[in-house]
Amino acid sequence: MNDLNSALEWVEYAEEDFLMAKSALRRKKPLLTASCFHSQQCAEKYMKALLISKGQEFPKTHDLVILDRLCNQAGILTGFAKGDLGRLSAYAVHTRYPGAQPVPEDGEEALEISSSIRKFSRLFLGF
């Protein structure tokens, strides 16, 4: 399997997360933790697809700042804001357990950040 086919597999999973994030946020009673989590997962999988497309390995991590640094080192100049990546990264774990729950604005922001990563990635990958 070549790198582009492997990247496509990650894109397919990322798209499922994107649809889940949008759907959870658009419900009559939004599922904010689920939306934030799936927004993060979408972004993570797209960034890993970018790395795979360049034949780059990556660690098992949910940290989008680390993945972005690896993308930049591989010549994929994303231009993503580190603050946005950091906020989105936090949803990989924090939303999975009780505690500080996201508010509607958090869900909208998470989806917006994820959408921009998705758009960049799809253009870069030619999908």
N, C-alpha and C positions, 0 to 999 in steps of 0.2 A: 504494500500500500504506500503510495507516495504521500508527501507532506500535505499537499492540497486536499487529498481525499480525507486524510486524518483531520485536517482543520475543519473540513465540512461536517464531520461527525460532531465536533465541538460546537459548531454553529447551530446544528439541529437542536442540541440540548439547550443552548443559549436562547434560541427562539422560543422553546417551550417555557423557559423561565420568564422571558419577556412577556409572553401572553398571560402567564399566571399573575405576574406583577400587575399588569394593566387590569385584568379581570378582578383581582382582589381589591384593587383601589376603586373600581367603578361600581361596586355593589352598592345597594341601598344603604347597608351598614358596612362600610369599608373594613376589610381585614388588613389593618395597617401593618401588623408585624409580618404577616405573610407577604404583603406587597413589598415591603422594604427588604426582606430576606431574598425574595426572588429577583428583585432589581439588582441586588449585589451579585447574586449567582449568575445572572445574565452577563453582567459586566465582566466578572471573573472569567467566565467561559469564553467570551469573545476575546479577551486579552490573551488567554492561553492559545486560542486558535491563531491569533496573530503570530505568537512565538513559534508555534508548530509550523506555520507556513514558511518560516525562515529557517526551519530545522534546528531551532533552539530548544534546549531543555529548560525546565523550570522546576522549582521546589514545590512540594505540597504546601500550599499556602493560600489563605483567603485574602492576603494583604495586597490590595490593588496598587499601592505605592511601590512595592517591591516588583510586581509584575510590570508596571509602567517603566521602572528603571531598566528592567531586562529588555523591554521593547526598545527603549532608546538606545541601549547598548547594541542591539541587533540592527540598528539603522531604521527603526520604525519610530519616527518622531511624532508622537501622538499629540502633544500640546495640551494634554489633560491637566487640569489644576490639581495640585497635590492635596489641597484642602478638601476638594470634592471627593477625591479618591479615598482619603482618610475617613471622611464621614460615611461614605458608602461601605467601606471595608468593615466598619463597626457593626453593620447589620448582619454580617455573616454569623456572628455569635450572639451578640446582645439581644437580638430579637427572638432567639430560640428559647429563652428562659425568662421567668417573671423578673420584674424589676422596672427600670425606666422604659416605659412603653412609648413608641412613636406616636406623634399627633398627626392629624391630616396633612399639615404642611410638610412634615418629614417624608410622608409617603409620596407626595407630589415631587418633592426635591429629589428623592432617591430615584424615582422613575425618570425624571428629567436628565439626571446625570447618566443613568444607565442608557437612556435613549441616545445621548450624544456619543457614548462609547460604542454603542451598537451601530450607529450611522457611520462613524469613522471606520470601524472594523469592516463593515459590509462593503464600503467603497474600496478600502485597501485590498480586501480579499477578492473583489470582483463579483460579489454575490448581489 
